[in-house]
């Protein structure tokens, strides 16, 4: 293992900054001063923020929420395909009619998809990904649908009942 | 303090590690320490962008938690301008920090 002294000697400042952050000790008053300086700068930055930045930021947060949901095994009723689609349209600050026109779809068809009265057409996930300029990838939309389908299928007693009748002989496995 | 390590998928090799503090009242994630493995520093490095990926992940964590997020670190004085150039950080007191626009840029660059 290299010592801090060796590291500082062996690498240029650019190489160090691109690879390391050294631990720094700070007094309480210095911490307070820094916090004030950061807050002041933050206020300036926030007043400069554009509407486009705000939309992008909201979309990224939405993407992170989906990522965390997809990494979790539990199904979440508030993150169905239709709920996510509705949230996406809200986040980009568009009316359903306007969004339908963006993606070359009749507003009625879009509304039926959002209200779960119709399945999305083949390739719709890709269309959505293209619309978001890749911010929400197509595979995320696919996985959201898969997760929902899996939950609905596995929790539908009618399916289990019907399919049980279709199995005329099943394996007998002794434990 | 929370520690994250960056590893290659399917490998046990640690490429880098970072320790961060969540400072809730300030909506800030502070990078306390960050290290890249020896073989990935300098001219002959195997992989580049390890620190960038880790900082971008700190940005992701900040955006998930806070409405008006900030990511900060305290640089060695001689390295301050290097962090600003490398990661688009801004100077605030002894810290350098990223706000939402800079964080988004870093997240998209490193596909975190």
Contacts between the chains, C-beta under 8 A, distances in Angstrom:
chain1	res1	chain2	res2	distance
A	2	B	38	6.5
A	7	B	41	8.0
A	10	B	42	7.2
A	11	B	41	6.1
A	11	B	42	5.4
A	13	B	78	6.2
A	13	B	79	5.5
A	13	B	82	4.8
A	14	B	82	5.4
A	14	B	85	7.8
A	14	B	86	7.2
A	15	B	41	6.1
A	15	B	42	5.1
A	15	B	43	7.7
A	16	B	41	8.0
A	16	B	76	7.9
A	16	B	79	5.9
A	16	B	82	7.1
A	17	B	75	7.3
A	17	B	79	4.8
A	17	B	82	3.3
A	17	B	83	4.8
A	17	B	85	7.8
A	17	B	86	5.1
A	18	B	48	7.7
A	18	B	51	5.8
A	18	B	52	7.5
A	18	B	82	7.7
A	18	B	86	5.2
A	19	B	16	8.0
A	19	B	35	7.8
A	19	B	36	3.9
A	19	B	40	7.1
A	19	B	41	4.4
A	19	B	42	7.9
A	19	B	50	6.9
A	19	B	51	5.2
A	20	B	34	6.1
A	20	B	35	5.8
A	20	B	36	6.3
A	20	B	41	7.4
A	20	B	51	7.0
A	21	B	18	7.7
A	21	B	31	5.4
A	21	B	32	7.8
A	21	B	33	6.0
A	21	B	34	3.8
A	21	B	35	8.0
A	21	B	51	7.5
A	21	B	73	5.0
A	21	B	75	7.3
A	22	B	33	7.4
A	22	B	75	7.9
A	22	B	76	5.6
A	23	B	32	6.2
A	23	B	33	4.7
A	24	B	74	3.9
A	24	B	75	7.9
A	24	B	76	7.8
A	24	B	94	8.0
A	26	B	74	6.6
A	26	B	94	7.4
A	30	B	93	7.9
A	30	B	94	6.5
A	33	B	93	5.3
A	33	B	94	7.8
A	34	B	72	7.6
A	34	B	74	7.7
A	34	B	92	6.6
A	34	B	93	3.8
A	34	B	94	5.6
A	34	B	95	4.9
A	35	B	26	5.7
A	35	B	28	7.9
A	36	B	93	7.5
A	37	B	92	4.1
A	37	B	93	3.6
A	37	B	95	7.2
A	38	B	26	7.0
A	38	B	28	6.8
A	38	B	70	6.0
A	38	B	72	6.3
A	38	B	92	4.4
A	38	B	93	7.0
A	38	B	95	6.3
A	38	B	97	5.7
A	39	B	26	7.1
A	40	B	92	7.5
A	41	B	90	6.2
A	41	B	92	4.7
A	41	B	97	7.2
A	41	B	99	7.4
A	42	B	68	6.7
A	42	B	70	5.9
A	42	B	99	6.0
A	45	B	90	8.0
A	45	B	99	4.4
A	45	B	100	7.5
A	45	B	101	7.2
A	46	B	68	6.6
A	46	B	99	7.7
A	49	B	100	7.0
A	49	B	101	7.1
A	53	B	100	6.9
A	53	B	101	5.6
A	53	B	104	7.3
A	56	B	104	5.9
A	57	B	63	7.3
A	57	B	100	5.4
A	57	B	104	6.2
A	60	B	63	6.3
A	60	B	104	6.2
A	60	B	107	6.6
A	61	B	63	5.7
A	61	B	64	7.0
A	64	B	60	6.1
A	64	B	63	6.6
A	64	B	64	5.1
A	65	B	64	7.7
A	68	B	64	7.5
